[in-house]
Amino acid sequence: MPLHRSIKVHIVQLLFLLLLLVVPFLVLTLVNRFTRFQISSRTSARVGLSLFFLFTSLGHVIKTEEMTAMLPPAIPYREELIYFTGLLELLGAIGVWIPGLMRLAGVCLILMLLGVLPSNIYSAISHVDFGGHGAGPAYLLVRVPFQLFVIWWTYFATDQHWFQKQRQQA
């Protein structure tokens, strides 16, 4: 497949993942607007977040070999690490719905997203032929902002407040 077509295919794949995040939010926002049924915007965002991580966790099982290639050969237990991160994604997709665990699950998902970012960079630099990384470093111009958006979405959906000023007690 020609390189420019390959890049387009992988951008479409990222767009699909973006839609998994955003469309449930938009649909539930419209439902809120035109019905008596009310869901908070954070809850609406969590629906997409769960769908996103349920879908991506499947990739760790279905495309294990391809995902293993995204890790440098020097990393031990590469295949096990792929299964483990898939399990973390699955647990995160569930954990964001457990009231006492929602924020912790969000923090864990954000840390995992930050932790796997170097593998995306390595894969692009090494032209690993999976998920758009075969396009080389240029793919990072799309992938890194997408990853940062997913991190922000997770922060919002799981009601994180790291950067808000603490209210002083009177």
MIROSE-169866 format. One record per residue: residue in three letters; x, y, z of N, C-alpha, C, O in turn. Coordinates in steps of 0.001 Angstrom, whole numbers, padded with zeros to 6 digits, always signed. Each point is the difference from the previous one (the first is absolute). Example, Ala and Ser with C-alpha at 12.3 -4.5 7.8 and 13.67 -1.06 7.14 Angstrom:
BEGIN
ALA+013190-005690+007800-000890+001190+000000+000900+001200+000000+001036-000019+000665/SER-001386+001069-001385+000820+001190+000060-000770+001090+000730+000509+001108+000169/
REM end
This chain:
BEGIN
MET+000852-001167+000000-000852+001167+000000+000901+001235+000000+000925+000085+000808/PRO-001183+000875-001705+000815+001214-000027-000049+000724+001342-001003-000061+000711/LEU+002093+000745-000370+000134+000642+001296-001105+001019+000258-000567+000027+001092/HIS+000251+000817-002085-001019+001027+000235-001371-000619+000259-000783+000544+000779/ARG+000483-001673-001420-001274-000693+000257+000020-000614+001396-001007+000013+000708/SER+002154-000547-000321+000147-000587+001324-000243+001048+001085-000669-000287+000993/ILE+001198+001484-001166-000199+001064+000977-001476+000345+000092-000526+000182+001098/LYS-000152-000091-002242-001423+000319+000005-000802-001070+000736-000912+000325+000760/VAL+001240-001588-000974-000701-001102+000664+000161+000118+001510-000961-000188+000747/HIS+002158+000496-000302+000244+000066+001440-000587+001252+000629-000366-000014+001175/ILE+000270+001083-001928-000682+001189+000502-001493-000294+000147-000639+000470+000941/VAL+000091-001246-001867-001402-000411+000106-000191-000872+001249-001020+000110+000681/GLN+001986-000966-000382-000087-000823+001208-000006+000871+001258-000775-000246+000924/LEU+001639+001260-000891+000001+000914+001138-001311+000779+000080-000509+000266+001089/LEU-000026+000092-002245-001283+000698-000036-001102-000886+000580-000865+000485+000730/PHE+000890-001773-001047-000971-000939+000567+000106-000009+001525-001018+000038+000692/LEU+002238-000089-000167+000190+000014+001453-000491+001316+000601-000601+000014+001075/LEU+000857+001076-001769-000487+001304+000449-001534+000007+000053-000595+000526+000940/LEU-000023-001108-001947-001461-000064-000033-000549-000863+001138-001055+000307+000557/LEU+001766-001383-000209-000417-000818+001140-000054+000834+001277-000885-000184+000835/LEU+001830+001091-000694+000024+000876+001168-001108+001046-000035-000713+000192+000985/VAL+000574+000479-002119-000786+001224-000078-001485-000214-000324-000856+000695+000547/VAL+000547-001643-001424-001400-000159-000438-000948-000311+001163-001067+000611+000067/PRO+001395-001519+000846-000938-000216+001120-000235+001283+000808-001118+000265+000443/PHE+002164+000514-000259-000128+001277+000698-000975+000921-000727-000882+000596+000619/LEU+001045-000484-001927-000870+000875-000788-001439-000490-000004-000927+000797+000143/VAL+000731-002095-000304-001357-000565-000009-000680+000237+001349-001152+000429+000051/LEU+001864-000708+001034-000602+000185+001325-000234+001478+000311-000938+000338+000722/THR+001770+000534-001253-000210+001442+000160-001288+000416-000709-000774+000799+000528/LEU+000548-001342-001724-001254+000288-000719-001207-000565+000740-001044+000648+000080/VAL+001185-001844+000454-001091-000605+000781-000330+000892+001188-001170+000225+000307/ASN+002207+000286+000363-000217+000912+001132-000761+001249-000422-000876+000487+000716/ARG+001219+000008-001864-000573+001271-000463-001477-000134-000366-000780+000926+000222/PHE+000395-002074-000782-001352-000134-000546-000917-000930+000787-001120-000269-000434/THR+001573-000221+001570-000846-000864+000826+000154+000402+001465+000796+000873+000346/ARG-001565-001522+000484+000134+000215+001449+001127-000839+000584+000421+000212+001137/PHE+000051-001142-001905+001091-000877+000429+001275+000834+000113+000406+000635-000974/GLN+000224-000626+002136+001186+000837+000204+001193-000853+000442-000081-000790+000942/ILE+001168+000979-001647+001274-000653+000325+001047+001095+000013-000011+000879-000861/SER+000913-000923+001827+001044+001024+000064+000953-000156-001186+000112-001076-000588/SER+000557+002152+000258+000943-000053-001116+001153-000952+000301+000503-000658-000911/ARG-000082+000572+002154+001086-000931+000357-000452-001450-000156+000764-000847-000463/THR-001991+000569+000844-000535-001359-000170-000107-000328-001486+000349-001102-000421/SER-000823+002043-000360-000084-000199-001452+001387-000268-000583+000156-000853-000874/ALA+000835+001571+001353+001379-000201-000478+000525-001373+000413+000769-000620-000734/ARG-001187+000143+001918+000454-001322+000461-000546-001123-000873+000650-001035-000146/VAL-001828+001221-000434-000550-001025-000901+000977-000213-001158+000380-001133-000297/GLY+000022+002218-000348+000953-000107-001099+001352-000525+000455+000638-000784-000703/LEU-000204+001217+001881+001282-000460+000537-000007-001516+000194+000962-000683-000349/SER-002047+000170+000904-000108-001453+000185-000006-000740-001332+000694-001005-000157/LEU-001467+001493-000792-000023-000635-001328+001394+000007-000618+000442-000999-000567/PHE+000237+002121+000681+001347+000136-000548+000932-001049+000594+000671-000724-000735/PHE-000627+000639+002069+000935-000933+000625-000437-001458-000126+000851-000889-000026/LEU-002148+000624-000053-000444-001374-000281+000482-000424-001389+000485-001116-000185/PHE-000622+002015-000781+000420-000301-001366+001518-000176-000086+000483-000967-000589/THR+000262+001897+001173+001461-000092-000111+000548-001195+000782+001024-000568-000380/SER-001696+000182+001468+000480-001175+000747-000114-001264-000846+000812-000916+000131/LEU-001818+000867-000994-000134-001151-000902+001212-000132-000925+000438-001106-000313/GLY+000090+002243-000114+001169-000020-000877+001192-000682+000634+000816-000601-000700/HIS-000703+000685+002019+001117-000627+000697-000085-001523-000067+001014-000690+000103/VAL-002225+000173-000275-000202-001445-000108+000017-000441-001461+000598-001022-000337/ILE-001249+001785-000522-000141-000370-001408+001270+000279-000806+000345-000763-000902/LYS+000344+001846+001225+001198+000419-000751+001246-000012+000886+000834+000901-000086/THR-000709-001911+000928+001096-000067+000965+001367+000049-000670+000878+000747+000433/GLU-000694-001538-001486+001298-000058-000664+000387+001354-000590+001143+000440+000132/GLU-002096+000211-000779+000271+001306-000600+000319+001038+001073+000889+000834-000172/MET-001631-000898+001289+000245+000959+001081+001328-000279+000699+000661+000923+000476/THR-000276-002182-000415+001291-000349+000592+001137+000641-000789+001007+000408+000580/ALA-001164-000318-001893+001030+000625-000840+000162+001486+000298+001009+000598-000373/MET-001987+000000+001039+000079+001418+000336+000955+000274+001160+000353+001149+000265/LEU+000058-002203+000417+000910+000155+001133+001433-000331-000432+000212-000938-000768/PRO+000759+001691+001250+001393-000303-000341+000364-001423+000430-000467-000468+001039/PRO+001291-000218-001822+000377-001381+000332+000662-000150+001373-000047-001082+000586/ALA+000652+002129-000071+000686-000071+001295-000972-000109+001172+000409-000359+001104/ILE-001670+000657-001321-000984-000075+001089-000382-001458+000222-000451-000678-000924/PRO+000635+000194+002164-000357-001400+000282-001513-000180+000097-000737+000949+000268/TYR+000295-002170-000490-001410-000373+000143-000923+000894-000835-001037+000464+000474/ARG+001431-000242-001699-000764+000915-000860-001435-000482-000216-000940+000783+000132/GLU+000768-002041-000458-001349-000511-000239-000855+000085+001262-001170+000379-000059/GLU+001752-000731+001188-000722+000079+001262-000382+001447+000318-001073+000265+000542/LEU+001955+000652-000884-000268+001419+000225-001186+000477-000842-000801+000818+000451/ILE+000699-001330-001662-001142+000346-000857-001295-000522+000614-000996+000720+000057/TYR+001008-001960+000399-001194-000538+000655-000335+000786+001272-001167+000272+000280/PHE+002192+000086+000477-000197+000740+001247-000611+001377-000261-000934+000398+000695/THR+001441+000323-001675-000564+001324-000286-001428-000131-000540-000841+000862+000257/GLY+000566-001931-000997-001372-000245-000444-000929-000248+001184-001137+000470+000018/LEU+001632-001211+000966-000770-000248+001218-000229+001314+000758-001090+000244+000517/LEU+002126+000596-000456-000152+001306+000659-001066+000846-000696-000798+000670+000655/GLU+000793-000709-001983-001013+000750-000742-001404-000529+000301-000931+000780+000202/LEU+000785-002084-000174-001298-000613+000310-000449+000362+001413-001147+000392+000209/LEU+002055-000525+000762-000339+000351+001377-000320+001488+000128-000891+000385+000756/GLY+001618+000444-001494-000273+001436+000013-001365+000314-000568-000713+000850+000534/ALA+000334-001524-001617-001303+000225-000628-001136-000341+000968-001062+000621-000034/ILE+001296-001603+000886-000988-000380+001012+000115+000906+001227-001006+000455+000544/GLY+002233-000203-000122+000249+000762+001224-000548+001408-000008-000343+000539+001053/VAL+000255+000065-002225-000521+001377-000043-001483+000073+000362-000539+001090+000190/TRP-000122-002244-000093-001421-000036+000360-000224-000353+001465-001142+000013+000460/ILE+002171-000320+000263-000122-000333+001419+000279+001275+000793+001133+000479+000019/PRO-002163+000077+000639+000141+001317+000628+001254+000173+000866+000671+001027-000098/GLY-000354-001981+000918+001175+000120+000866+001324-000162-000717+001053+000323+000552/LEU-001098-000824-001783+001231-000244-000768+000160+000902-001223+001046-000018-000648/MET-002073+000803+000330+000007+000758-001245+001259+000854-000154+000678-000074-001024/ARG-000369+000871+002022+001161+000895-000111+001303-000791-000043+000897+000330-000777/LEU-000783-001367+001599+001203-000823-000012+000161-000690-001350+001104-000053-000543/ALA-002195-000472+000001+000048-000632-001324+000454+001013-001049+000791-000324-000885/GLY-001300+001554+000992+000406+001055-000930+001477+000305+000098+000680+000128-001018/VAL-000175-000011+002241+001437+000253+000194+000815-001143-000603+000991+000234-000692/CYS-001411-001464+000955+000729-001167-000535-000022-000016-001531+001011-000305-000632/LEU-002153+000631+000041-000079+000047-001466+000900+001100-000554+000676-000201-001010/ILE-000663+001352+001659+000861+001098-000457+001462-000400+000102+000774+000239-000927/LEU-000387-000847+002047+001395-000448+000157+000359-001048-001051+001107+000010-000537/MET-002049-000919+000244+000262-001002-001032+000162+000664-001368+000899-000357-000761/LEU-001770+001323+000446+000103+000706-001285+001335+000731-000117+000608+000016-001070/LEU-000158+000579+002150+001318+000645-000012+001112-001038-000127+000999+000219-000686/GLY-001193-001352+001360+001012-001057-000029+000169-000666-001355+001101-000432-000341/VAL-002181+000341-000441+000114-000654-001305+000396+000972-001106+000329-000429-001106/LEU-000355+001716+001383+000373+000984-001025+001410-000237-000549+000196+000118-001210/PRO+000793-000447+002048+001325-000291-000573-000001-001168-000989+000788-000009-000946/SER-001669-000978+001156-000048-001110-000965-000551+000471-001333+000410-000499-001048/ASN-001334+001453+001068-000510+000574-001247+001104+000783-000719+000120-000060-001223/ILE+000671+000782+001987+001115+000755-000584+001033-000959-000575+000460+000184-001127/TYR-000091-001215+001903+000948-001011-000487-000519-000653-001277+000752-000177-000959/SER-002029-000179+000944-000587-000679-001157+000050+000866-001252+000276-000497-001092/ALA-000540+001776+001247+000031+000904-001156+001431+000191-000492+000256-000033-001204/ILE+000666+000230+002124+001407+000182-000391+000545-001255-000673+000807+000078-000926/SER-001260-001235+001405+000462-001288-000547-000845-000481-001171+000269-001066-000553/HIS-001279+001826+000167-000894-000343-001116-000655-001370+000196-000094-000786-000943/VAL-000359+000501+002172-000702-001252+000271-001307+000039-000779-000764+000960+000103/ASP+000511-002000-000876-001153-000020-000893-001272-000415+000745-000565-001063-000256/PHE+000130+001916+001177-001239-000247+000721-000552+001333+000479+000732+000815+000562/GLY-002011-000596-000782-000677+001174+000517+000510+001331-000506-000127+001001+000704/GLY+000689-000947-001875+000451+001270-000554+001460+000301+000251+000559+000909-000614/HIS+000066-001653+001500+001389+000262+000349+000958-000246-001159+001100+000552-000032/GLY-001518-001377-000913+000819-000263-001180+000238+001249-000834+000924+000041-000812/ALA-001750+000974+001007+000176+001263-000722+001206+000778+000517+000439+000970-000619/GLY+000085-001402+001751+001182+000660+000545-000350+001147+000925-001148+000155+000415/PRO+002150+000645-000098-000193+001090+000970-001118+000975-000355-000563+000631+000895/ALA+000230-000492-002168-001079+000914-000392-001327-000407+000648-000844+000851+000278/TYR+000665-002132-000043-001228-000490+000631-000183+000589+001396-001123+000156+000479/LEU+002240+000169+000165-000074+000558+001349-000709+001354+000026-000521+000415+001035/LEU+000505+000274-002185-000691+001283-000072-001503-000158+000223-000685+000946+000390/VAL+000183-002160-000644-001407-000301+000229-000165-000780+001304-000901+000280+000791/ARG+001767-001246-000579-000136-000919+001136+000180+000689+001358-000795-000223+000912/VAL+001810+001039-000775+000264+000626+001300-001141+000934+000409-000458-000085+001140/PRO-000020+000973-002021-001155+000823+000405-001232-000858+000333-000755+000330+000915/PHE+000555-001418-001650-001126-000890+000292+000155-000591+001402-000957-000033+000775/GLN+002164-000431-000456+000260-000591+001315-000237+001044+001104-000582-000310+001039/LEU+001036+001536-001272-000212+001067+000980-001495+000308+000163-000460+000290+001104/PHE-000286-000355-002200-001444+000210+000077-000661-001094+000836-000876+000291+000814/VAL+001284-001540-001005-000571-001105+000780+000335+000186+001487-000827-000281+000867/ILE+002034+000751-000584+000372+000279+001391-000902+001087+000574-000497-000141+001117/TRP+000279+001219-001859-000880+001067+000469-001425-000531+000187-000646+000307+001001/TRP+000160-001093-001947-001359-000550+000074-000150-000853+001258-001018+000066+000688/THR+002034-000859-000398-000021-000846+001192-000020+000880+001257-000747-000272+000940/TYR+001561+001312-000930+000045+000956+001115-001391+000604+000235-000477+000056+001133/PHE-000160+000388-002207-001329+000606+000098-001053-001027+000435-000765+000247+000932/ALA+000732-001384-001603-001049-001000+000225+000051-000600+001391-001031-000411+000534/THR+002214+000354+000063+000131-000610+001328+000102+001048+001104+000413-000301+001120/ASP-000795+001531-001450-000161+001069+000983+001274+000276+000804-000035+000125+001224/GLN+001159-000035-001941+001267+000332+000649+000042+001506+000266-000608+000781-000732/HIS+001321-000380+001773+000088+001418+000362+001426+000391+000366+000196+000804+000912/TRP+000774-001333-001577+001391+000234+000386+000419+001454-000112+000824+000474+000783/PHE-001382+000232-001745+000496+001335-000303-000910+001115+000506+000208+001170-000321/GLN-001187-001522+001089-000875+001023+000563+000584+000481+001318+000543-000785+000777/LYS-000660+002073-000536+000494+000562+001254-000817-000538+001163-001219-000149-000087/GLN+001908-000135+001160-000661-000450+001213-000776+001149+000616+000532+001103+000125/ARG-001771-001334+000259-000790+001033+000670+000465+000095+001450+000182-001007+000684/GLN-000003+002208-000253+000451+000217+001374-001197-000078+000937-001081+000511-000294/GLN+001304-001164+001429-001031-000095+001020-000122+001338+000721+001016+000598+000355/ALA-002232-000120-000133-000213+001294+000676+000076-000142+001491-000155+000985+000723/
REM end
